């Protein structure tokens, strides 16, 4: 009886223990089910620390970060930029799903088991956060909302009528769109510090347009009330832009008028001579070149042409010009008094029916021909290139062309083009004038390569009067035109006209 009583007690205690164990186990199970998957302390999604967070709270943190706007500073203006508009937020779901993959192990039984043994979910790995940014959309935003609104274009310099000068253009500003795009792409992916100072680009004021220079040169001629013909050829040797025009009594007439070349013809003679000389140049030839160009003597010019060909020297020079494409320039006889005319030369310029100045049959040129020849000399000297080098099979080269420029630069007369430019300016030029068949002066010319502080340029000016041309009138006009051209091509080094016409 006593044994049966003890057994009943044992069974009761066992039942109580079982029930208690079951209850405690059920209680722990219920408690375990309330647990969520928590990321380990060192876990990161891109640059964002999500350690100790659940997938849900991690997503909330990421959303909060990437929904925050970026502040764009444009001088004193603040622009609020929302990055979420320019990347696919689905990437956040994909990344979070990938990093949360180990949480799929967190089944009800797994939760209970890990709870019993106080274990955490394992297998988590940090991942990069690679946005697929809408670059095209960003470009449109930058162009439409930033660049178009905050760009201030530079204003061009304009001609100032009645002067030789041009207004100073206003500097402008623009925004470096590519740099801003790179900054935005970088900033979008940052978790903090979302402030960008927009990078500006300074736009220097624009130099006068070639049309403005053309306008002011014409204005100078009209204001001079010059009774005759003026033709100008101007070429910017840096940009290649050029202008050419002719006026008669202040009115525009077709250009490329045939003028008496006079001493400007000595430039082609120098070119043809050096084409056939070796290097270094013979002292005798060097002396002739200097006296022909610097002192404008005629006898050295004849000696140089005789050295080319004792009889046909001038025609050989003309042939050289024809090979260069200078169809309206020729010399058909020597300079000495009584020299025979070797050939009558017809050109498109001297056979014009609308305008004929009865130029010297011995030597003629046009502003564009002599201007283009000077351009070729410059190209040869600076780049060892161009028609002079190619047509001469390189017997003309940079060394010889630099010598030409050096000799032309020693022709210093203090008048014409020189008179309108700064004393320090290198001016490689040749002037020309001579009495014509009536014993009067009708044509004055000056042609030059001018080395400016901002732009090098060629300037060719011929002035003609059907009546007697007074040198002072031609000198004053050519100097003023030269200064106008200089100011237009060197707007940051402009000169003021200081001379009185009287």
C-alpha positions as CSV (number, residue, x, y, z in Angstrom):
1,X,0.0,0.0,0.0
2,X,2.8,2.3,0.9
3,X,4.6,1.5,-2.3
4,X,1.5,2.4,-4.4
5,X,1.3,5.7,-2.5
6,X,4.9,6.6,-3.3
7,X,4.4,5.7,-6.9
8,X,1.4,8.0,-7.1
9,X,3.5,10.8,-5.6
10,X,6.3,10.2,-8.1
11,X,3.9,10.2,-11.0
12,X,2.3,13.4,-9.8
13,X,5.7,15.1,-9.4
14,X,6.7,13.9,-12.9
15,X,3.5,15.1,-14.3
16,X,4.0,18.5,-12.6
17,X,7.5,18.7,-14.0
18,X,6.4,17.7,-17.5
19,X,3.6,20.2,-17.4
20,X,6.0,22.9,-16.0
21,X,8.6,22.0,-18.6
22,X,6.0,22.1,-21.4
23,X,4.7,25.4,-20.1
24,X,8.2,26.9,-19.8
25,X,9.1,25.6,-23.3
26,X,5.9,27.0,-24.8
27,X,6.5,30.3,-23.0
28,X,10.1,30.4,-24.4
29,X,8.8,29.5,-27.8
30,X,6.3,32.3,-27.7
31,X,9.0,34.7,-26.5
32,X,11.4,33.4,-29.2
33,X,8.8,34.1,-32.0
34,X,8.8,37.7,-31.0
35,X,12.5,38.0,-31.7
36,X,13.6,39.6,-35.1
37,X,16.6,39.1,-37.3
38,X,19.2,41.6,-36.2
39,X,22.3,42.5,-38.3
40,X,25.7,42.0,-36.6
41,X,27.5,45.1,-35.3
42,X,30.0,45.4,-38.1
43,X,27.6,45.1,-41.0
44,X,27.5,47.9,-43.6
45,X,25.4,48.5,-46.7
46,X,27.7,50.7,-48.9
47,X,29.0,53.5,-46.6
48,X,26.0,53.1,-44.2
49,X,26.5,51.3,-40.8
50,X,23.5,49.1,-40.2
51,X,24.9,47.0,-37.4
52,X,22.4,46.2,-34.7
53,X,19.5,47.0,-36.9
54,X,16.7,44.9,-38.3
55,X,16.2,44.8,-42.1
56,X,13.1,47.0,-41.6
57,X,14.9,49.7,-39.5
58,X,18.0,49.4,-41.8
59,X,15.7,50.3,-44.8
60,X,14.2,53.2,-42.8
61,X,17.7,54.5,-42.1
62,X,18.7,54.2,-45.7
63,X,15.5,55.8,-47.0
64,X,16.0,58.7,-44.6
65,X,19.6,59.2,-45.8
66,X,18.8,59.1,-49.5
67,X,15.6,61.0,-49.3
68,X,17.4,63.9,-47.7
69,X,18.0,66.7,-50.3
70,X,21.4,67.9,-51.5
71,X,22.0,71.6,-51.0
72,X,23.5,73.4,-54.1
73,X,25.1,76.7,-53.4
74,X,25.1,79.1,-56.4
75,X,26.8,82.3,-55.1
76,X,24.2,83.6,-52.6
77,X,21.4,81.3,-53.8
78,X,20.5,77.9,-52.3
79,X,19.0,75.2,-54.5
80,X,17.4,72.1,-53.0
81,X,18.1,69.0,-55.1
82,X,16.4,65.7,-54.5
83,X,18.7,62.8,-55.5
84,X,15.9,60.2,-55.3
85,X,14.6,61.5,-58.6
86,X,17.7,60.5,-60.4
87,X,18.4,56.9,-59.3
88,X,16.3,53.7,-59.3
89,X,15.3,53.1,-55.7
90,X,14.6,49.5,-56.5
91,X,18.4,49.0,-56.1
92,X,17.9,49.6,-52.4
93,X,15.4,46.7,-52.2
94,X,17.7,44.4,-54.1
95,X,20.7,45.3,-51.9
96,X,18.7,45.0,-48.7
97,X,17.3,41.6,-49.9
98,X,20.8,40.4,-50.6
99,X,22.3,41.5,-47.3
100,X,19.2,40.1,-45.4
101,X,19.5,36.7,-47.0
102,X,20.7,34.9,-43.8
103,X,17.5,36.1,-42.1
104,X,15.6,33.5,-44.2
105,X,17.1,30.9,-41.8
106,X,14.9,32.5,-39.0
107,X,12.1,29.9,-39.1
108,X,9.9,29.5,-36.0
109,X,11.8,26.4,-34.9
110,X,15.2,28.0,-35.8
111,X,14.2,31.0,-33.7
112,X,13.3,28.8,-30.7
113,X,16.5,26.7,-31.1
114,X,18.8,29.8,-31.3
115,X,16.9,31.3,-28.3
116,X,17.6,28.2,-26.2
117,X,21.3,28.3,-27.0
118,X,21.5,32.1,-27.1
119,X,22.9,32.1,-30.7
120,X,22.7,34.8,-33.4
121,X,22.0,34.4,-37.0
122,X,25.2,33.9,-39.0
123,X,26.4,34.4,-42.6
124,X,25.9,38.1,-43.0
125,X,28.3,40.0,-45.3
126,X,28.6,43.7,-46.0
127,X,27.7,44.8,-49.6
128,X,28.5,47.7,-51.8
129,X,25.7,50.1,-52.8
130,X,26.1,50.7,-56.5
131,X,23.5,53.2,-57.8
132,X,22.4,53.2,-61.4
133,X,22.2,56.9,-61.7
134,X,20.2,58.5,-64.5
135,X,23.0,60.6,-66.1
136,X,20.8,61.8,-69.0
137,X,18.2,63.1,-66.5
138,X,21.0,64.7,-64.5
139,X,22.4,66.4,-67.6
140,X,19.0,67.8,-68.4
141,X,18.5,69.1,-64.8
142,X,22.0,70.7,-64.8
143,X,21.4,72.4,-68.2
144,X,17.8,73.5,-67.6
145,X,17.8,74.4,-63.9
146,X,21.4,75.5,-63.3
147,X,23.4,76.4,-66.4
148,X,20.6,78.2,-68.3
149,X,19.6,80.1,-65.2
150,X,23.0,81.1,-63.7
151,X,25.2,81.6,-66.8
152,X,26.0,85.1,-67.7
153,X,27.5,85.4,-71.1
154,X,30.4,87.7,-71.9
155,X,29.5,90.7,-73.9
156,X,31.6,91.4,-77.0
157,X,33.7,94.5,-77.6
158,X,32.1,97.0,-79.9
159,X,33.5,99.6,-82.3
160,X,33.5,103.1,-80.9
161,X,32.8,105.4,-83.9
162,X,35.0,108.4,-84.3
163,X,37.9,106.8,-82.5
164,X,40.4,104.0,-83.2
165,X,39.2,102.0,-80.2
166,X,36.7,99.4,-79.2
167,X,34.6,99.1,-76.0
168,X,35.9,96.7,-73.4
169,X,33.6,93.7,-73.4
170,X,32.2,92.5,-70.0
171,X,33.5,89.3,-68.5
172,X,30.9,86.5,-68.0
173,X,30.5,83.4,-66.0
174,X,29.4,79.9,-66.8
175,X,29.1,76.6,-64.9
176,X,31.2,73.6,-65.6
177,X,28.4,71.1,-66.3
178,X,30.7,68.1,-66.4
179,X,32.3,68.9,-63.1
180,X,28.9,69.5,-61.5
181,X,27.7,66.2,-62.9
182,X,30.6,64.3,-61.3
183,X,30.1,66.1,-58.0
184,X,26.4,65.2,-57.9
185,X,27.0,61.6,-58.8
186,X,29.6,61.4,-56.0
187,X,27.4,63.3,-53.5
188,X,24.3,61.2,-54.2
189,X,26.0,58.1,-52.9
190,X,27.4,59.8,-49.7
191,X,25.5,59.2,-46.4
192,X,26.2,62.7,-45.1
193,X,27.7,66.2,-45.9
194,X,25.3,66.8,-48.8
195,X,26.3,70.4,-49.7
196,X,27.8,71.3,-53.1
197,X,29.3,74.7,-54.1
198,X,28.7,74.8,-57.8
199,X,31.9,75.3,-59.8
200,X,32.0,78.4,-62.0
201,X,34.0,79.1,-65.1
202,X,35.1,82.6,-65.9
203,X,34.4,83.7,-69.4
204,X,36.7,86.3,-70.7
205,X,35.2,89.2,-72.5
206,X,35.1,88.7,-76.2
207,X,37.5,90.4,-78.6
208,X,35.9,92.5,-81.3
209,X,34.3,90.5,-84.1
210,X,36.0,90.9,-87.4
211,X,32.9,92.7,-88.6
212,X,33.3,95.3,-85.9
213,X,36.9,96.0,-87.1
214,X,35.7,96.2,-90.7
215,X,33.0,98.7,-89.5
216,X,35.5,101.0,-87.7
217,X,38.0,100.9,-90.5
218,X,35.3,102.1,-92.9
219,X,34.3,104.7,-90.3
220,X,37.8,106.1,-90.3
221,X,38.0,106.4,-94.0
222,X,34.6,108.2,-94.2
223,X,35.6,110.6,-91.4
224,X,38.8,111.4,-93.3
225,X,36.8,112.6,-96.3
226,X,39.5,111.1,-98.5
227,X,39.1,111.9,-102.1
228,X,40.3,108.8,-103.7
229,X,40.6,105.0,-103.3
230,X,41.6,103.1,-100.2
231,X,41.9,99.3,-100.1
232,X,42.7,97.2,-97.1
233,X,43.5,93.6,-96.5
234,X,43.7,92.4,-92.9
235,X,44.4,88.8,-91.7
236,X,44.5,87.6,-88.2
237,X,47.4,85.1,-88.3
238,X,46.3,83.3,-85.1
239,X,42.7,82.6,-86.2
240,X,42.9,82.8,-90.0
241,X,40.1,85.3,-90.1
242,X,40.5,88.1,-92.6
243,X,38.7,91.1,-94.1
244,X,39.2,92.9,-97.4
245,X,37.4,95.9,-98.8
246,X,38.0,98.9,-101.1
247,X,36.4,102.3,-101.0
248,X,36.2,105.1,-103.5
249,X,35.3,108.5,-102.1
250,X,34.0,106.7,-99.0
251,X,31.8,104.3,-100.9
252,X,32.4,100.6,-101.1
253,X,33.7,99.3,-104.5
254,X,34.8,95.8,-105.6
255,X,38.2,94.9,-104.1
256,X,41.4,93.5,-105.7
257,X,42.2,96.7,-107.5
258,X,45.5,96.7,-109.5
259,X,47.9,99.2,-107.8
260,X,51.4,100.2,-108.8
261,X,53.5,97.9,-106.5
262,X,56.5,100.3,-106.3
263,X,58.9,99.2,-103.6
264,X,56.5,96.6,-102.1
265,X,57.6,94.5,-105.1
266,X,60.9,94.1,-103.3
267,X,59.3,91.6,-101.0
268,X,58.8,89.1,-103.9
269,X,62.3,89.8,-105.1
270,X,63.6,88.9,-101.7
271,X,61.6,85.6,-101.7
272,X,62.7,84.6,-105.1
273,X,66.3,85.4,-104.4
274,X,66.5,83.4,-101.1
275,X,64.7,80.5,-102.8
276,X,67.8,80.1,-104.9
277,X,70.5,80.9,-102.4
278,X,72.3,78.4,-100.1
279,X,72.7,78.7,-96.3
280,X,74.3,80.6,-94.8
281,X,73.6,83.5,-97.1
282,X,76.5,85.0,-99.1
283,X,77.6,88.3,-97.6
284,X,77.2,90.1,-100.9
285,X,73.6,88.8,-101.3
286,X,72.9,89.6,-97.6
287,X,74.1,93.2,-98.2
288,X,72.0,93.6,-101.3
289,X,68.9,92.3,-99.4
290,X,69.4,94.8,-96.6
291,X,69.9,97.8,-98.8
292,X,67.0,96.8,-101.0
293,X,64.5,96.4,-98.0
294,X,65.9,98.7,-95.3
295,X,67.0,101.6,-97.5
296,X,64.6,100.8,-100.4
297,X,67.4,101.1,-102.9
298,X,66.6,100.0,-106.5
299,X,70.1,99.0,-107.7
300,X,70.4,96.1,-105.2
301,X,67.0,94.9,-106.3
302,X,68.3,94.8,-109.9
303,X,71.5,93.0,-108.9
304,X,69.5,90.3,-107.1
305,X,67.2,89.8,-110.1
306,X,70.2,89.6,-112.4
307,X,71.7,87.0,-110.1
308,X,68.5,84.9,-110.6
309,X,68.7,85.4,-114.4
310,X,70.7,88.1,-116.2
311,X,68.0,88.8,-118.7
312,X,64.7,87.3,-117.5
313,X,65.2,88.0,-113.8
314,X,62.0,90.0,-113.2
315,X,59.9,87.4,-115.2
316,X,61.3,84.6,-113.1
317,X,60.2,86.5,-110.0
318,X,56.8,86.7,-111.6
319,X,56.8,83.0,-112.4
320,X,57.5,82.3,-108.7
321,X,54.5,84.5,-107.8
322,X,52.3,82.6,-110.2
323,X,53.3,79.3,-108.7
324,X,52.1,80.6,-105.3
325,X,48.7,81.5,-106.8
326,X,49.4,85.3,-106.7
327,X,47.9,85.9,-110.2
328,X,47.6,89.7,-110.0
329,X,51.2,90.5,-109.0
330,X,54.1,90.8,-111.4
331,X,57.3,92.6,-112.3
332,X,58.2,92.8,-116.0
333,X,61.3,94.9,-116.0
334,X,64.3,96.1,-114.0
335,X,64.2,99.2,-111.9
336,X,67.0,101.1,-113.6
337,X,66.0,104.2,-115.6
338,X,65.3,103.2,-119.2
339,X,65.0,99.5,-118.5
340,X,63.1,97.7,-121.3
341,X,59.6,96.3,-120.6
342,X,60.2,92.6,-121.0
343,X,56.6,91.6,-121.2
344,X,53.1,93.1,-121.1
345,X,51.2,91.3,-118.4
346,X,47.4,91.2,-118.3
347,X,45.7,90.2,-115.1
348,X,42.1,90.0,-113.9
349,X,42.8,93.1,-111.8
350,X,44.4,95.4,-114.5
351,X,41.8,94.4,-117.1
352,X,38.8,95.4,-115.0
353,X,36.4,97.8,-116.8
354,X,34.8,99.2,-113.7
355,X,37.9,100.6,-112.1
356,X,41.4,101.2,-113.6
357,X,44.0,103.3,-111.9
358,X,46.4,103.1,-114.9
359,X,49.0,101.3,-112.7
360,X,52.7,101.0,-113.7
361,X,53.1,98.4,-116.5
362,X,56.4,97.4,-114.9
363,X,55.1,96.2,-111.6
364,X,51.7,95.8,-110.1
365,X,50.1,94.0,-107.1
366,X,46.9,93.9,-105.1
367,X,46.3,94.2,-101.3
368,X,45.3,90.5,-101.1
369,X,48.3,89.2,-103.2
370,X,50.9,91.0,-101.1
371,X,49.0,90.2,-97.9
372,X,48.9,86.5,-98.8
373,X,52.6,86.5,-99.6
374,X,53.4,88.0,-96.1
375,X,51.1,85.3,-94.6
376,X,53.1,82.6,-96.3
377,X,56.4,84.1,-95.1
378,X,55.0,84.1,-91.5
379,X,53.8,80.5,-91.8
380,X,57.2,79.4,-93.2
381,X,59.0,81.2,-90.4
382,X,56.8,80.1,-87.5
383,X,55.9,76.6,-88.7
384,X,58.3,75.7,-91.4
385,X,55.2,75.0,-93.5
386,X,53.1,76.5,-96.2
387,X,53.4,77.1,-100.0
388,X,56.8,78.7,-99.8
389,X,58.3,75.6,-98.2
390,X,56.3,73.1,-100.4
391,X,56.7,74.9,-103.8
392,X,60.5,75.5,-103.3
393,X,61.0,71.8,-102.3
394,X,62.3,73.2,-99.0
395,X,65.0,75.4,-100.4
396,X,62.9,78.0,-98.5
397,X,62.6,77.1,-94.9
398,X,62.1,78.5,-91.5
399,X,65.6,79.9,-91.2
400,X,65.4,81.8,-94.4
401,X,61.9,83.1,-93.7
402,X,62.9,84.3,-90.3
403,X,65.7,86.2,-92.0
404,X,63.2,87.8,-94.3
405,X,61.1,88.9,-91.2
406,X,64.3,90.2,-89.5
407,X,65.3,92.3,-92.5
408,X,61.7,93.6,-93.0
409,X,61.7,94.5,-89.3
410,X,64.7,96.8,-89.8
411,X,62.8,98.9,-92.2
412,X,62.1,101.7,-89.7
413,X,60.8,104.9,-91.1
414,X,58.6,106.2,-88.3
415,X,55.7,106.8,-90.6
416,X,52.7,105.0,-92.2
417,X,51.8,101.8,-90.3
418,X,54.7,102.3,-87.8
419,X,53.3,105.7,-86.8
420,X,50.0,104.2,-85.5
421,X,51.5,101.4,-83.4
422,X,53.5,101.2,-80.1
423,X,57.2,101.8,-80.5
424,X,58.0,98.4,-79.0
425,X,55.9,96.5,-81.6
426,X,57.8,94.4,-84.1
427,X,56.7,95.5,-87.6
428,X,58.1,93.5,-90.5
429,X,57.0,95.8,-93.4
430,X,57.8,97.4,-96.7
431,X,56.4,100.7,-97.8
432,X,56.1,101.9,-101.4
433,X,55.5,105.1,-103.3
434,X,56.9,106.7,-106.4
435,X,56.3,109.5,-108.9
436,X,54.2,108.4,-111.8
437,X,54.3,109.4,-115.5
438,X,52.8,112.8,-114.8
439,X,55.5,113.5,-112.2
440,X,53.1,113.4,-109.3
441,X,52.6,111.1,-106.4
442,X,49.3,109.2,-106.7
443,X,49.8,105.9,-104.7
444,X,51.2,105.3,-101.2
445,X,51.3,101.8,-99.7
446,X,52.5,100.0,-96.7
447,X,52.3,96.2,-96.1
448,X,53.3,94.5,-92.9
449,X,53.5,91.5,-90.6
450,X,52.7,92.9,-87.2
451,X,53.5,91.0,-84.0
452,X,50.9,92.0,-81.4
453,X,50.8,91.1,-77.7
454,X,47.5,89.2,-78.3
455,X,47.4,88.6,-82.1
456,X,49.8,88.6,-84.9
457,X,48.4,89.9,-88.1
458,X,49.1,91.0,-91.7
459,X,48.0,94.4,-92.8
460,X,48.1,95.6,-96.4
461,X,47.0,99.2,-97.2
462,X,47.1,101.0,-100.5
463,X,45.9,104.6,-100.9
464,X,45.4,106.3,-104.3
465,X,44.3,109.7,-105.4
466,X,43.6,110.6,-109.0
467,X,44.9,114.1,-108.1
468,X,48.2,114.7,-106.4
469,X,48.4,112.7,-103.2
470,X,50.1,114.5,-100.5
471,X,52.3,112.2,-98.4
472,X,51.1,113.7,-95.1
473,X,47.5,112.9,-95.9
474,X,48.4,109.3,-96.8
475,X,50.6,109.0,-93.8
476,X,47.9,110.2,-91.4
477,X,45.2,108.0,-92.8
478,X,47.4,104.8,-93.0
479,X,48.7,105.3,-89.4
480,X,45.1,105.7,-88.1
481,X,43.9,102.6,-90.0
482,X,46.8,100.7,-88.6
483,X,46.0,101.7,-85.1
484,X,42.4,100.7,-85.5
485,X,43.4,97.3,-86.8
486,X,45.9,96.9,-83.9
487,X,43.3,97.8,-81.3
488,X,40.7,95.5,-82.8
489,X,43.0,92.5,-82.7
490,X,44.7,93.4,-79.4
491,X,41.7,94.7,-77.3
492,X,43.5,94.5,-74.0
493,X,46.4,96.7,-75.3
494,X,44.5,99.5,-77.0
495,X,46.1,102.7,-78.0
496,X,44.5,106.2,-78.1
497,X,44.9,108.3,-81.1
498,X,46.9,111.3,-80.0
499,X,47.6,113.1,-83.2
500,X,45.9,116.1,-84.8
501,X,45.3,116.1,-88.5
502,X,46.5,119.7,-88.7
